[in-house]
């Protein structure tokens, strides 16, 4: 008889990883799709990411974060 531990163990690891991610401090991420549909994640500290995040917040009416008010524009 084959033990289902391999598959169940994999699921348990996925759930544990998801719980760890939920506990971490969440930072906004800037993910863009380039011309051919590939998704790219911009570096948190890049000027492009900061500018796009500021514009996105303006579009949805969310107030800018403290670091954005400090001079991203």
N, CA, C and O atoms as a Maestro MAE file, in Angstrom:
{
 s_m_m2io_version
 :::
 2.0.0
}

f_m_ct {
 s_m_title
 :::
 protein
 m_atom[292] {
  # First column is atom index #
  i_m_mmod_type
  r_m_x_coord
  r_m_y_coord
  r_m_z_coord
  i_m_residue_number
  s_m_chain_name
  s_m_pdb_residue_name
  s_m_pdb_atom_name
  i_m_atomic_number
  :::
  1 25 0.847 -1.183 0.000 1 A "UNK " " N  " 7
  2 3 0.000 0.000 0.000 1 A "UNK " " CA " 6
  3 2 0.890 1.243 0.000 1 A "UNK " " C  " 6
  4 15 1.830 1.359 0.786 1 A "UNK " " O  " 8
  5 25 0.573 2.141 -0.882 2 A "UNK " " N  " 7
  6 3 1.355 3.369 -1.007 2 A "UNK " " CA " 6
  7 2 0.839 4.420 -0.029 2 A "UNK " " C  " 6
  8 15 -0.366 4.648 0.079 2 A "UNK " " O  " 8
  9 25 1.761 5.048 0.673 3 A "UNK " " N  " 7
  10 3 1.353 6.074 1.648 3 A "UNK " " CA " 6
  11 2 1.082 7.399 0.948 3 A "UNK " " C  " 6
  12 15 1.855 7.803 0.079 3 A "UNK " " O  " 8
  13 25 0.003 8.080 1.307 4 A "UNK " " N  " 7
  14 3 -0.311 9.368 0.682 4 A "UNK " " CA " 6
  15 2 0.465 10.530 1.288 4 A "UNK " " C  " 6
  16 15 0.180 11.688 0.983 4 A "UNK " " O  " 8
  17 25 1.427 10.240 2.131 5 A "UNK " " N  " 7
  18 3 2.179 11.274 2.832 5 A "UNK " " CA " 6
  19 2 2.885 12.247 1.907 5 A "UNK " " C  " 6
  20 15 3.000 13.429 2.232 5 A "UNK " " O  " 8
  21 25 3.360 11.779 0.765 6 A "UNK " " N  " 7
  22 3 4.056 12.666 -0.161 6 A "UNK " " CA " 6
  23 2 3.175 13.796 -0.643 6 A "UNK " " C  " 6
  24 15 3.546 14.967 -0.550 6 A "UNK " " O  " 8
  25 25 2.012 13.447 -1.156 7 A "UNK " " N  " 7
  26 3 1.091 14.460 -1.659 7 A "UNK " " CA " 6
  27 2 0.540 15.319 -0.530 7 A "UNK " " C  " 6
  28 15 0.487 16.544 -0.641 7 A "UNK " " O  " 8
  29 25 0.130 14.672 0.553 8 A "UNK " " N  " 7
  30 3 -0.408 15.423 1.690 8 A "UNK " " CA " 6
  31 2 0.656 16.299 2.326 8 A "UNK " " C  " 6
  32 15 0.378 17.418 2.756 8 A "UNK " " O  " 8
  33 25 1.881 15.779 2.382 9 A "UNK " " N  " 7
  34 3 2.981 16.573 2.932 9 A "UNK " " CA " 6
  35 2 3.229 17.823 2.101 9 A "UNK " " C  " 6
  36 15 3.517 18.893 2.638 9 A "UNK " " O  " 8
  37 25 3.114 17.677 0.784 10 A "UNK " " N  " 7
  38 3 3.275 18.827 -0.108 10 A "UNK " " CA " 6
  39 2 2.205 19.878 0.138 10 A "UNK " " C  " 6
  40 15 2.489 21.075 0.183 10 A "UNK " " O  " 8
  41 25 0.970 19.411 0.297 11 A "UNK " " N  " 7
  42 3 -0.123 20.347 0.583 11 A "UNK " " CA " 6
  43 2 0.088 21.054 1.915 11 A "UNK " " C  " 6
  44 15 -0.145 22.256 2.041 11 A "UNK " " O  " 8
  45 25 0.530 20.289 2.902 12 A "UNK " " N  " 7
  46 3 0.765 20.874 4.230 12 A "UNK " " CA " 6
  47 2 1.860 21.937 4.158 12 A "UNK " " C  " 6
  48 15 1.764 22.978 4.809 12 A "UNK " " O  " 8
  49 25 2.895 21.672 3.368 13 A "UNK " " N  " 7
  50 3 3.958 22.659 3.211 13 A "UNK " " CA " 6
  51 2 3.444 23.927 2.534 13 A "UNK " " C  " 6
  52 15 3.823 25.034 2.914 13 A "UNK " " O  " 8
  53 25 2.584 23.764 1.534 14 A "UNK " " N  " 7
  54 3 2.007 24.924 0.854 14 A "UNK " " CA " 6
  55 2 1.161 25.762 1.807 14 A "UNK " " C  " 6
  56 15 1.234 26.991 1.788 14 A "UNK " " O  " 8
  57 25 0.368 25.109 2.630 15 A "UNK " " N  " 7
  58 3 -0.472 25.819 3.599 15 A "UNK " " CA " 6
  59 2 0.395 26.537 4.624 15 A "UNK " " C  " 6
  60 15 0.117 27.682 4.979 15 A "UNK " " O  " 8
  61 25 1.433 25.879 5.094 16 A "UNK " " N  " 7
  62 3 2.329 26.504 6.074 16 A "UNK " " CA " 6
  63 2 3.025 27.721 5.463 16 A "UNK " " C  " 6
  64 15 3.175 28.746 6.128 16 A "UNK " " O  " 8
  65 25 3.449 27.616 4.212 17 A "UNK " " N  " 7
  66 3 4.088 28.752 3.544 17 A "UNK " " CA " 6
  67 2 3.105 29.902 3.382 17 A "UNK " " C  " 6
  68 15 3.471 31.062 3.566 17 A "UNK " " O  " 8
  69 25 1.868 29.591 3.042 18 A "UNK " " N  " 7
  70 3 0.848 30.642 2.898 18 A "UNK " " CA " 6
  71 2 0.602 31.347 4.230 18 A "UNK " " C  " 6
  72 15 0.441 32.567 4.267 18 A "UNK " " O  " 8
  73 25 0.574 30.588 5.316 19 A "UNK " " N  " 7
  74 3 0.363 31.193 6.631 19 A "UNK " " CA " 6
  75 2 1.538 32.090 7.014 19 A "UNK " " C  " 6
  76 15 1.333 33.151 7.605 19 A "UNK " " O  " 8
  77 25 2.769 31.680 6.687 20 A "UNK " " N  " 7
  78 3 3.933 32.524 6.971 20 A "UNK " " CA " 6
  79 2 3.850 33.821 6.177 20 A "UNK " " C  " 6
  80 15 4.143 34.893 6.706 20 A "UNK " " O  " 8
  81 25 3.453 33.730 4.913 21 A "UNK " " N  " 7
  82 3 3.351 34.941 4.095 21 A "UNK " " CA " 6
  83 2 2.302 35.896 4.651 21 A "UNK " " C  " 6
  84 15 2.492 37.111 4.610 21 A "UNK " " O  " 8
  85 25 1.208 35.366 5.165 22 A "UNK " " N  " 7
  86 3 0.154 36.224 5.721 22 A "UNK " " CA " 6
  87 2 0.634 36.971 6.959 22 A "UNK " " C  " 6
  88 15 0.200 38.094 7.217 22 A "UNK " " O  " 8
  89 25 1.524 36.356 7.721 23 A "UNK " " N  " 7
  90 3 2.027 36.987 8.935 23 A "UNK " " CA " 6
  91 2 3.074 38.053 8.643 23 A "UNK " " C  " 6
  92 15 3.280 38.960 9.449 23 A "UNK " " O  " 8
  93 25 3.734 37.948 7.500 24 A "UNK " " N  " 7
  94 3 4.764 38.926 7.148 24 A "UNK " " CA " 6
  95 2 4.116 40.280 6.877 24 A "UNK " " C  " 6
  96 15 2.948 40.372 6.500 24 A "UNK " " O  " 8
  97 25 4.898 41.306 7.078 25 A "UNK " " N  " 7
  98 3 4.423 42.646 6.759 25 A "UNK " " CA " 6
  99 2 4.298 42.732 5.247 25 A "UNK " " C  " 6
  100 15 5.245 42.450 4.513 25 A "UNK " " O  " 8
  101 25 3.138 43.117 4.804 26 A "UNK " " N  " 7
  102 3 2.909 43.181 3.368 26 A "UNK " " CA " 6
  103 2 3.312 44.536 2.825 26 A "UNK " " C  " 6
  104 15 2.935 45.584 3.350 26 A "UNK " " O  " 8
  105 25 4.079 44.482 1.774 27 A "UNK " " N  " 7
  106 3 4.463 45.690 1.063 27 A "UNK " " CA " 6
  107 2 3.807 45.644 -0.304 27 A "UNK " " C  " 6
  108 15 3.679 44.575 -0.902 27 A "UNK " " O  " 8
  109 25 3.396 46.788 -0.794 28 A "UNK " " N  " 7
  110 3 2.824 46.787 -2.138 28 A "UNK " " CA " 6
  111 2 3.881 46.366 -3.156 28 A "UNK " " C  " 6
  112 15 5.059 46.696 -3.018 28 A "UNK " " O  " 8
  113 25 3.450 45.644 -4.166 29 A "UNK " " N  " 7
  114 3 4.343 45.239 -5.237 29 A "UNK " " CA " 6
  115 2 3.848 45.836 -6.539 29 A "UNK " " C  " 6
  116 15 2.647 46.022 -6.733 29 A "UNK " " O  " 8
  117 25 4.771 46.130 -7.418 30 A "UNK " " N  " 7
  118 3 4.406 46.645 -8.725 30 A "UNK " " CA " 6
  119 2 4.753 45.571 -9.742 30 A "UNK " " C  " 6
  120 15 5.918 45.241 -9.964 30 A "UNK " " O  " 8
  121 25 3.709 45.042 -10.347 31 A "UNK " " N  " 7
  122 3 3.867 43.993 -11.343 31 A "UNK " " CA " 6
  123 2 3.319 44.519 -12.650 31 A "UNK " " C  " 6
  124 15 2.179 44.978 -12.709 31 A "UNK " " O  " 8
  125 25 4.115 44.456 -13.691 32 A "UNK " " N  " 7
  126 3 3.690 44.965 -14.998 32 A "UNK " " CA " 6
  127 2 3.804 43.855 -16.032 32 A "UNK " " C  " 6
  128 15 4.578 42.910 -15.882 32 A "UNK " " O  " 8
  129 25 3.015 43.998 -17.077 33 A "UNK " " N  " 7
  130 3 3.096 43.061 -18.199 33 A "UNK " " CA " 6
  131 2 3.729 43.794 -19.361 33 A "UNK " " C  " 6
  132 15 3.299 44.886 -19.733 33 A "UNK " " O  " 8
  133 25 4.738 43.195 -19.920 34 A "UNK " " N  " 7
  134 3 5.436 43.798 -21.049 34 A "UNK " " CA " 6
  135 2 4.731 43.401 -22.340 34 A "UNK " " C  " 6
  136 15 3.788 42.609 -22.331 34 A "UNK " " O  " 8
  137 25 5.192 43.950 -23.421 35 A "UNK " " N  " 7
  138 3 4.551 43.835 -24.732 35 A "UNK " " CA " 6
  139 2 4.073 42.421 -25.078 35 A "UNK " " C  " 6
  140 15 2.938 42.264 -25.527 35 A "UNK " " O  " 8
  141 25 4.868 41.426 -24.890 36 A "UNK " " N  " 7
  142 3 4.509 40.064 -25.275 36 A "UNK " " CA " 6
  143 2 3.786 39.291 -24.168 36 A "UNK " " C  " 6
  144 15 3.618 38.077 -24.284 36 A "UNK " " O  " 8
  145 25 3.360 39.958 -23.110 37 A "UNK " " N  " 7
  146 3 2.543 39.352 -22.071 37 A "UNK " " CA " 6
  147 2 3.283 38.808 -20.867 37 A "UNK " " C  " 6
  148 15 2.658 38.311 -19.930 37 A "UNK " " O  " 8
  149 25 4.608 38.893 -20.876 38 A "UNK " " N  " 7
  150 3 5.396 38.413 -19.735 38 A "UNK " " CA " 6
  151 2 5.203 39.350 -18.550 38 A "UNK " " C  " 6
  152 15 5.241 40.571 -18.702 38 A "UNK " " O  " 8
  153 25 4.996 38.773 -17.368 39 A "UNK " " N  " 7
  154 3 4.833 39.579 -16.156 39 A "UNK " " CA " 6
  155 2 6.199 39.824 -15.532 39 A "UNK " " C  " 6
  156 15 7.019 38.912 -15.423 39 A "UNK " " O  " 8
  157 25 6.431 41.060 -15.127 40 A "UNK " " N  " 7
  158 3 7.675 41.412 -14.443 40 A "UNK " " CA " 6
  159 2 7.344 42.128 -13.147 40 A "UNK " " C  " 6
  160 15 6.411 42.927 -13.075 40 A "UNK " " O  " 8
  161 25 8.126 41.826 -12.135 41 A "UNK " " N  " 7
  162 3 7.967 42.466 -10.838 41 A "UNK " " CA " 6
  163 2 9.079 43.490 -10.700 41 A "UNK " " C  " 6
  164 15 10.259 43.139 -10.740 41 A "UNK " " O  " 8
  165 25 8.708 44.764 -10.535 42 A "UNK " " N  " 7
  166 3 9.704 45.822 -10.404 42 A "UNK " " CA " 6
  167 2 10.291 45.825 -8.997 42 A "UNK " " C  " 6
  168 15 9.608 45.485 -8.031 42 A "UNK " " O  " 8
  169 25 11.552 46.208 -8.888 43 A "UNK " " N  " 7
  170 3 12.213 46.313 -7.588 43 A "UNK " " CA " 6
  171 2 11.489 47.334 -6.719 43 A "UNK " " C  " 6
  172 15 11.057 48.379 -7.207 43 A "UNK " " O  " 8
  173 25 11.359 47.029 -5.432 44 A "UNK " " N  " 7
  174 3 10.648 47.920 -4.505 44 A "UNK " " CA " 6
  175 2 11.197 49.339 -4.500 44 A "UNK " " C  " 6
  176 15 10.427 50.300 -4.472 44 A "UNK " " O  " 8
  177 25 12.502 49.480 -4.525 45 A "UNK " " N  " 7
  178 3 13.109 50.789 -4.390 45 A "UNK " " CA " 6
  179 2 13.281 51.557 -5.684 45 A "UNK " " C  " 6
  180 15 13.759 52.691 -5.665 45 A "UNK " " O  " 8
  181 25 12.904 50.965 -6.809 46 A "UNK " " N  " 7
  182 3 13.135 51.643 -8.081 46 A "UNK " " CA " 6
  183 2 12.206 52.841 -8.248 46 A "UNK " " C  " 6
  184 15 11.079 52.844 -7.753 46 A "UNK " " O  " 8
  185 25 12.687 53.836 -8.939 47 A "UNK " " N  " 7
  186 3 11.879 55.034 -9.197 47 A "UNK " " CA " 6
  187 2 10.632 54.689 -9.996 47 A "UNK " " C  " 6
  188 15 9.561 55.245 -9.754 47 A "UNK " " O  " 8
  189 25 10.771 53.769 -10.953 48 A "UNK " " N  " 7
  190 3 9.627 53.375 -11.775 48 A "UNK " " CA " 6
  191 2 8.519 52.768 -10.924 48 A "UNK " " C  " 6
  192 15 7.343 53.086 -11.101 48 A "UNK " " O  " 8
  193 25 8.906 51.887 -9.993 49 A "UNK " " N  " 7
  194 3 7.927 51.251 -9.112 49 A "UNK " " CA " 6
  195 2 7.235 52.287 -8.235 49 A "UNK " " C  " 6
  196 15 6.017 52.245 -8.061 49 A "UNK " " O  " 8
  197 25 8.003 53.205 -7.689 50 A "UNK " " N  " 7
  198 3 7.420 54.252 -6.841 50 A "UNK " " CA " 6
  199 2 6.441 55.113 -7.615 50 A "UNK " " C  " 6
  200 15 5.357 55.423 -7.122 50 A "UNK " " O  " 8
  201 25 6.817 55.499 -8.821 51 A "UNK " " N  " 7
  202 3 5.943 56.344 -9.636 51 A "UNK " " CA " 6
  203 2 4.661 55.613 -10.024 51 A "UNK " " C  " 6
  204 15 3.572 56.179 -9.933 51 A "UNK " " O  " 8
  205 25 4.786 54.352 -10.458 52 A "UNK " " N  " 7
  206 3 3.594 53.595 -10.838 52 A "UNK " " CA " 6
  207 2 2.685 53.342 -9.643 52 A "UNK " " C  " 6
  208 15 1.462 53.379 -9.779 52 A "UNK " " O  " 8
  209 25 3.257 53.089 -8.492 53 A "UNK " " N  " 7
  210 3 2.454 52.866 -7.292 53 A "UNK " " CA " 6
  211 2 1.704 54.135 -6.905 53 A "UNK " " C  " 6
  212 15 0.535 54.071 -6.526 53 A "UNK " " O  " 8
  213 25 2.366 55.287 -6.999 54 A "UNK " " N  " 7
  214 3 1.714 56.562 -6.707 54 A "UNK " " CA " 6
  215 2 0.555 56.805 -7.670 54 A "UNK " " C  " 6
  216 15 -0.532 57.200 -7.246 54 A "UNK " " O  " 8
  217 25 0.778 56.574 -8.955 55 A "UNK " " N  " 7
  218 3 -0.274 56.762 -9.955 55 A "UNK " " CA " 6
  219 2 -1.443 55.806 -9.733 55 A "UNK " " C  " 6
  220 15 -2.604 56.193 -9.863 55 A "UNK " " O  " 8
  221 25 -1.130 54.564 -9.401 56 A "UNK " " N  " 7
  222 3 -2.192 53.585 -9.147 56 A "UNK " " CA " 6
  223 2 -3.042 53.995 -7.952 56 A "UNK " " C  " 6
  224 15 -4.266 53.868 -7.982 56 A "UNK " " O  " 8
  225 25 -2.392 54.486 -6.902 57 A "UNK " " N  " 7
  226 3 -3.155 54.930 -5.727 57 A "UNK " " CA " 6
  227 2 -4.036 56.131 -6.059 57 A "UNK " " C  " 6
  228 15 -5.158 56.236 -5.564 57 A "UNK " " O  " 8
  229 25 -3.535 57.028 -6.890 58 A "UNK " " N  " 7
  230 3 -4.337 58.180 -7.309 58 A "UNK " " CA " 6
  231 2 -5.557 57.721 -8.106 58 A "UNK " " C  " 6
  232 15 -6.648 58.267 -7.944 58 A "UNK " " O  " 8
  233 25 -5.373 56.723 -8.961 59 A "UNK " " N  " 7
  234 3 -6.477 56.221 -9.783 59 A "UNK " " CA " 6
  235 2 -7.606 55.645 -8.945 59 A "UNK " " C  " 6
  236 15 -8.779 55.819 -9.277 59 A "UNK " " O  " 8
  237 25 -7.262 54.963 -7.864 60 A "UNK " " N  " 7
  238 3 -8.313 54.345 -7.043 60 A "UNK " " CA " 6
  239 2 -8.735 55.227 -5.868 60 A "UNK " " C  " 6
  240 15 -9.601 54.847 -5.079 60 A "UNK " " O  " 8
  241 25 -8.124 56.395 -5.757 61 A "UNK " " N  " 7
  242 3 -8.524 57.319 -4.708 61 A "UNK " " CA " 6
  243 2 -7.953 57.015 -3.338 61 A "UNK " " C  " 6
  244 15 -8.482 57.492 -2.335 61 A "UNK " " O  " 8
  245 25 -6.897 56.243 -3.270 62 A "UNK " " N  " 7
  246 3 -6.257 55.923 -1.996 62 A "UNK " " CA " 6
  247 2 -5.248 57.014 -1.665 62 A "UNK " " C  " 6
  248 15 -4.499 57.442 -2.542 62 A "UNK " " O  " 8
  249 25 -5.215 57.466 -0.435 63 A "UNK " " N  " 7
  250 3 -4.243 58.509 -0.074 63 A "UNK " " CA " 6
  251 2 -2.816 58.000 -0.221 63 A "UNK " " C  " 6
  252 15 -2.553 56.819 0.009 63 A "UNK " " O  " 8
  253 25 -1.891 58.878 -0.603 64 A "UNK " " N  " 7
  254 3 -0.491 58.448 -0.749 64 A "UNK " " CA " 6
  255 2 0.102 58.042 0.590 64 A "UNK " " C  " 6
  256 15 -0.287 58.552 1.641 64 A "UNK " " O  " 8
  257 25 1.042 57.122 0.532 65 A "UNK " " N  " 7
  258 3 1.740 56.677 1.733 65 A "UNK " " CA " 6
  259 2 2.757 57.728 2.141 65 A "UNK " " C  " 6
  260 15 3.092 58.610 1.350 65 A "UNK " " O  " 8
  261 25 3.246 57.642 3.359 66 A "UNK " " N  " 7
  262 3 4.183 58.647 3.903 66 A "UNK " " CA " 6
  263 2 5.415 58.805 3.037 66 A "UNK " " C  " 6
  264 15 5.826 59.930 2.755 66 A "UNK " " O  " 8
  265 25 6.026 57.683 2.600 67 A "UNK " " N  " 7
  266 3 7.236 57.780 1.795 67 A "UNK " " CA " 6
  267 2 6.969 58.391 0.435 67 A "UNK " " C  " 6
  268 15 7.873 58.982 -0.156 67 A "UNK " " O  " 8
  269 25 5.748 58.266 -0.081 68 A "UNK " " N  " 7
  270 3 5.410 58.863 -1.367 68 A "UNK " " CA " 6
  271 2 5.255 60.364 -1.245 68 A "UNK " " C  " 6
  272 15 5.575 61.101 -2.178 68 A "UNK " " O  " 8
  273 25 4.768 60.825 -0.102 69 A "UNK " " N  " 7
  274 3 4.603 62.267 0.114 69 A "UNK " " CA " 6
  275 2 5.947 62.954 0.267 69 A "UNK " " C  " 6
  276 15 6.056 64.169 0.106 69 A "UNK " " O  " 8
  277 25 6.971 62.171 0.578 70 A "UNK " " N  " 7
  278 3 8.282 62.742 0.843 70 A "UNK " " CA " 6
  279 2 9.052 63.140 -0.428 70 A "UNK " " C  " 6
  280 15 10.195 63.592 -0.355 70 A "UNK " " O  " 8
  281 25 8.409 62.965 -1.588 71 A "UNK " " N  " 7
  282 3 9.064 63.483 -2.777 71 A "UNK " " CA " 6
  283 2 9.300 62.529 -3.916 71 A "UNK " " C  " 6
  284 15 10.356 62.575 -4.547 71 A "UNK " " O  " 8
  285 25 8.360 61.675 -4.195 72 A "UNK " " N  " 7
  286 3 8.511 60.775 -5.320 72 A "UNK " " CA " 6
  287 2 8.348 61.532 -6.624 72 A "UNK " " C  " 6
  288 15 9.006 61.194 -7.608 72 A "UNK " " O  " 8
  289 25 7.516 62.518 -6.664 73 A "UNK " " N  " 7
  290 3 7.248 63.248 -7.883 73 A "UNK " " CA " 6
  291 2 8.276 64.260 -8.063 73 A "UNK " " C  " 6
  292 15 8.246 65.003 -9.044 73 A "UNK " " O  " 8
  :::
 }
 m_bond[291] {
  # First column is bond index #
  i_m_from
  i_m_to
  i_m_order
  :::
  1 1 2 1
  2 2 3 1
  3 3 4 2
  4 3 5 1
  5 5 6 1
  6 6 7 1
  7 7 8 2
  8 7 9 1
  9 9 10 1
  10 10 11 1
  11 11 12 2
  12 11 13 1
  13 13 14 1
  14 14 15 1
  15 15 16 2
  16 15 17 1
  17 17 18 1
  18 18 19 1
  19 19 20 2
  20 19 21 1
  21 21 22 1
  22 22 23 1
  23 23 24 2
  24 23 25 1
  25 25 26 1
  26 26 27 1
  27 27 28 2
  28 27 29 1
  29 29 30 1
  30 30 31 1
  31 31 32 2
  32 31 33 1
  33 33 34 1
  34 34 35 1
  35 35 36 2
  36 35 37 1
  37 37 38 1
  38 38 39 1
  39 39 40 2
  40 39 41 1
  41 41 42 1
  42 42 43 1
  43 43 44 2
  44 43 45 1
  45 45 46 1
  46 46 47 1
  47 47 48 2
  48 47 49 1
  49 49 50 1
  50 50 51 1
  51 51 52 2
  52 51 53 1
  53 53 54 1
  54 54 55 1
  55 55 56 2
  56 55 57 1
  57 57 58 1
  58 58 59 1
  59 59 60 2
  60 59 61 1
  61 61 62 1
  62 62 63 1
  63 63 64 2
  64 63 65 1
  65 65 66 1
  66 66 67 1
  67 67 68 2
  68 67 69 1
  69 69 70 1
  70 70 71 1
  71 71 72 2
  72 71 73 1
  73 73 74 1
  74 74 75 1
  75 75 76 2
  76 75 77 1
  77 77 78 1
  78 78 79 1
  79 79 80 2
  80 79 81 1
  81 81 82 1
  82 82 83 1
  83 83 84 2
  84 83 85 1
  85 85 86 1
  86 86 87 1
  87 87 88 2
  88 87 89 1
  89 89 90 1
  90 90 91 1
  91 91 92 2
  92 91 93 1
  93 93 94 1
  94 94 95 1
  95 95 96 2
  96 95 97 1
  97 97 98 1
  98 98 99 1
  99 99 100 2
  100 99 101 1
  101 101 102 1
  102 102 103 1
  103 103 104 2
  104 103 105 1
  105 105 106 1
  106 106 107 1
  107 107 108 2
  108 107 109 1
  109 109 110 1
  110 110 111 1
  111 111 112 2
  112 111 113 1
  113 113 114 1
  114 114 115 1
  115 115 116 2
  116 115 117 1
  117 117 118 1
  118 118 119 1
  119 119 120 2
  120 119 121 1
  121 121 122 1
  122 122 123 1
  123 123 124 2
  124 123 125 1
  125 125 126 1
  126 126 127 1
  127 127 128 2
  128 127 129 1
  129 129 130 1
  130 130 131 1
  131 131 132 2
  132 131 133 1
  133 133 134 1
  134 134 135 1
  135 135 136 2
  136 135 137 1
  137 137 138 1
  138 138 139 1
  139 139 140 2
  140 139 141 1
  141 141 142 1
  142 142 143 1
  143 143 144 2
  144 143 145 1
  145 145 146 1
  146 146 147 1
  147 147 148 2
  148 147 149 1
  149 149 150 1
  150 150 151 1
  151 151 152 2
  152 151 153 1
  153 153 154 1
  154 154 155 1
  155 155 156 2
  156 155 157 1
  157 157 158 1
  158 158 159 1
  159 159 160 2
  160 159 161 1
  161 161 162 1
  162 162 163 1
  163 163 164 2
  164 163 165 1
  165 165 166 1
  166 166 167 1
  167 167 168 2
  168 167 169 1
  169 169 170 1
  170 170 171 1
  171 171 172 2
  172 171 173 1
  173 173 174 1
  174 174 175 1
  175 175 176 2
  176 175 177 1
  177 177 178 1
  178 178 179 1
  179 179 180 2
  180 179 181 1
  181 181 182 1
  182 182 183 1
  183 183 184 2
  184 183 185 1
  185 185 186 1
  186 186 187 1
  187 187 188 2
  188 187 189 1
  189 189 190 1
  190 190 191 1
  191 191 192 2
  192 191 193 1
  193 193 194 1
  194 194 195 1
  195 195 196 2
  196 195 197 1
  197 197 198 1
  198 198 199 1
  199 199 200 2
  200 199 201 1
  201 201 202 1
  202 202 203 1
  203 203 204 2
  204 203 205 1
  205 205 206 1
  206 206 207 1
  207 207 208 2
  208 207 209 1
  209 209 210 1
  210 210 211 1
  211 211 212 2
  212 211 213 1
  213 213 214 1
  214 214 215 1
  215 215 216 2
  216 215 217 1
  217 217 218 1
  218 218 219 1
  219 219 220 2
  220 219 221 1
  221 221 222 1
  222 222 223 1
  223 223 224 2
  224 223 225 1
  225 225 226 1
  226 226 227 1
  227 227 228 2
  228 227 229 1
  229 229 230 1
  230 230 231 1
  231 231 232 2
  232 231 233 1
  233 233 234 1
  234 234 235 1
  235 235 236 2
  236 235 237 1
  237 237 238 1
  238 238 239 1
  239 239 240 2
  240 239 241 1
  241 241 242 1
  242 242 243 1
  243 243 244 2
  244 243 245 1
  245 245 246 1
  246 246 247 1
  247 247 248 2
  248 247 249 1
  249 249 250 1
  250 250 251 1
  251 251 252 2
  252 251 253 1
  253 253 254 1
  254 254 255 1
  255 255 256 2
  256 255 257 1
  257 257 258 1
  258 258 259 1
  259 259 260 2
  260 259 261 1
  261 261 262 1
  262 262 263 1
  263 263 264 2
  264 263 265 1
  265 265 266 1
  266 266 267 1
  267 267 268 2
  268 267 269 1
  269 269 270 1
  270 270 271 1
  271 271 272 2
  272 271 273 1
  273 273 274 1
  274 274 275 1
  275 275 276 2
  276 275 277 1
  277 277 278 1
  278 278 279 1
  279 279 280 2
  280 279 281 1
  281 281 282 1
  282 282 283 1
  283 283 284 2
  284 283 285 1
  285 285 286 1
  286 286 287 1
  287 287 288 2
  288 287 289 1
  289 289 290 1
  290 290 291 1
  291 291 292 2
  :::
 }
}
